[in-house]
Amino acid sequence: MLFDTRLIREVDLMENNCRLYLITPESLDPVGFAAHLSQALDAGDVGCVQLRLKGKTQEQIMRAIDILRPIAQARDVAFLVNDDPELAAQTGCDGVHVGQDDAKCTEARQIVGDDAIVGVTCLDSRHLAMTAADQGADYVAFGAFYPTATKASRGHPSPQILGNWSLFTTVPCVAIGGITPSNCAPLVRSGADFLAVVAAVWDHPAGPGVAVKAFNQAIERAHG
């Protein structure tokens, strides 16, 4: 598969690596957004793209997948869909991300199969993360680490949770919530395997390509 989180954690441990995880805006025109996605993925290292659309019909989401998924996969970037494992399996996505109010990890795994990616929102709870890992999650997501207007936040962890998590498991962890190039260093140094970002990339005044470059430079500086 294009993005094997079972292996990426081992690489991260050896190379002290952290990668970008791009989440799309909740509302977009997939035809127009395609150019922005291409620009972002061509600007620097990105490990994953998650399509997160709200208030759309299944037909609209499927159309967005058909347009955007090939752009990511052609660049060996995993393409996930939010919330809906059945839709992910039906449309050739690389996997699904589920929240605490969505399908259970075990249910999602049964639907998408063993070779697909299943990621789980775990807020600020190591207990939720351990449960997800025990159920076969390929990654767990902690956050929100910083204030964000993108999504109402139910968890507010400190960066320490990333370091503690990395000490006890090889399941990758994703940091999310208000992350920018200027504030990501503590998360990178604490052990985040991925930085999930939305507004800091898509709303960047100079465009998403400039934002991705800035993030990659900030990650490199944080690694020292």
Order of alpha helices (4+ residues) and beta strands (2+ residues): alpha-beta-alpha-beta-alpha-beta-alpha-beta-alpha-beta-alpha-beta-alpha-beta-alpha-beta-alpha-alpha
